[in-house]
Amino acid sequence: IVQSGNLVSSGINAEYGGRRKRTQKQEAPSTLSLSSSLPPLQSLVMSSLRVLLLSIFALIVLVSCTQSSNLVAHNRGDYLGWEEIVQSGNLDESILTTITFYLKHRDVEEMKEMVKAVSYPKSQSYGKYLSREEVAKFVSQPQDVIEKVLSWIYQKGVPQENVELLHTKDVIKVRNLTPSMIESMMSVPLVLYKHNTKHITLARSPYHYILPDEISQHVDLVRGVSDFPIISSRNRPSHYVNSKAKLVEQDAEKMKTKASLPPPYISMAQGVDKSILVTFIPSCHNANVSFTLPPCSDFPPAVDLVQQLAVPFYNTDTDVFFQTSMPECFITEGTPVWCTLTLDVDNYLPLNYSLNLIYTDSSQSPLAQWGYAVVASPMQIPQTVKALYNIPEGYRVTNFSFTQSVAEFEQQYYSEDDLYLFFSEMGLPTDTIVDIVGPNLLPIGIEANLDIQYIMGIGVGVETVFWSIAANSTAEIDDILSWAVAISNTANPPIVNSLSYGMTEGNVDTYLGNGYLKRSDQEFMKLALMGITIIIADGDDGASDLGGPPMGTSTCKPLHADWPSQSPYVTSVGATMVTPFAEPICYLNTYEGGINCEHNPLGEIPTSMESGLFWTTGGGYSNTSTPLDFQVNISKTYLSKLQQIGAMPPAGYFNPNGRPYPDIATVGHNLYITYNGSWMPVDGTSASAPIFGGIVSLLNDIRLNANKPPLGFLNPLIYAIYNEYPEAYNDVVYGNNRCGGVGDFPECCPYGYTAVPGWDAITGVGTPNFEVLSRVILRY
């Protein structure tokens, strides 16, 4: 009966929802002194009036407490680093916010059946996709329901010009809302927050929003009220660029020991082309770390030289790689000295790396070992990727009726100059059109450059859309739901879309809002109805999406799936690396029958820490979504193979009935890109997704030239081809993905998923063989 901010203080310290306190104490009117000076009858009337007023006040308090008890608090803001700086009731009305209402869809089960009808190759309606207007009619609520929600919004004082019903009639955007308007609409107090690491402020509620029953029954979720942007980047496309930015203080902490001379601490050992790059912290006598140059000159004797040793793990022609050299060392204010080294090695050999220090008095430190294999390998460029997947040299599309796209979040922007340099130096056409949707500002992003260079470097000649999603604030957030809605409401959207972003499945609703994951699946279904392909990188942190919240997890039980790869309505792409050590026999000892594979033809294995990289491709089973029918038997077969070889994760570690992913894989290691006018290698499933996106565009070119519809939602066709033409994929048969990374440090779970002949939960059906695919796609 009284809105927030309008309650009259009555001498009691009132509190709203446990957050908002009135600090100015006011004296209650003294009715006692007034009545004592009046005649008896008037005094009786005044006494009755006083009782009535106290009863009304008690009712007000009761109503207020009842409203407060309905509030459900969450700690999203606190956990994500958002700090309250202005309490509810004190927010400036000039702070304007946009909120988005996602209306429930008419019949989700009917949507699923329609997706099957237009996407399953054996269906009579295969390829008969719906237009944007047809999708709107199919999924939206009846007009009277939409009018009901709109009317309620207008009744809250929102001008009609601030309200937009999108074309698909299932999303309502309400712009330029003041704090008091949001508090009235959502029945929660609004607070001003500031992030503790960036100069960003935004108005949000520490409570879940509350809608009237007659409105909430028609709404899946509301964004912009109780959800907080995540100031944390999920995608990690490069494992070399930031090699000198390791957390030296944490590394130094790990060196603490009772030994008078501990071994140095290796922060990183990674392979590039014919060399290993190493970062380490020198150790000094008396268990000290150094803060001066040369290293340990403050705790003599100083470091003079470093001995490096790399020994092959398996059967090769080479015994060891050994080198003695002076390191290049650096001082960062407040942290110990850290140094870098390079060791020349042969490509493709999984190596056991170690080093030790030689001091000026000729004494030596104990040996420090890198706890994982490390391998060097050549750079990959568009031409080598095409050769790997049997794409004809010089292939360029001839049908210009469609576009492809990369979607970018986290303020990732690409450089037109870098793209032109990439095309020029790679011998690729420089006249392909790039359309920009959304902002493309500075600074330039490695991820954005990687995505657009490789989708265009493989899908040569396809007009490409750089689709940049701007967040409501300058905060970084992978708002994939907003992207999906924008695509479905575009008149002529790109038909192939590559996304290299995501987060752990179990964290989606926690940090992006209750109902976000479920609604995202429905938006992906809408895009499938329109014949739009969604390609998702399946993560760089192994079977359990290690890396810590909010984007990852820190635990191995259960194994955590990656979102949105785990959605049944997207095509999930894993990552491989090129190597001659591509079969299990290459990794056996000689007495076990192992052979020297150093000179074998090149093949592929999953990218993995245990295979010599600093990251591991994702893959596994969803804990929330179930597979579509064409994956059920394939998954059962895979789990049976794991059981036979003793590689099945135990019960409780994974959901064997969940949606298995990825669906397919491509190379994701050592992709050469241009960045700020220079060349550099990058890694990640972030590279694999746009590479596969470019391949899909080439296949669409073939179909459209044959007067066939585009490929649309790919998965039913991928598995149909797998069953009928298995030679269309290159099988990946060795590797696992149990390892990941917590912070900047490797971490391995006791269990993950193992590659086997046939489909597996690391590389899906394998990698594409374009020569076969280009023929068989015309048979559907």
Order of alpha helices (4+ residues) and beta strands (2+ residues): beta-beta-alpha-alpha-alpha-beta-beta-alpha-alpha-alpha-beta-beta-alpha-beta-beta-alpha-beta-alpha-beta-beta-beta-beta-beta-beta-beta-beta-alpha-beta-alpha-beta-alpha-beta-alpha-beta-beta-alpha-alpha-beta-beta-beta-beta-beta-alpha-beta-beta-beta-beta-alpha-alpha-beta-beta-beta-beta-alpha
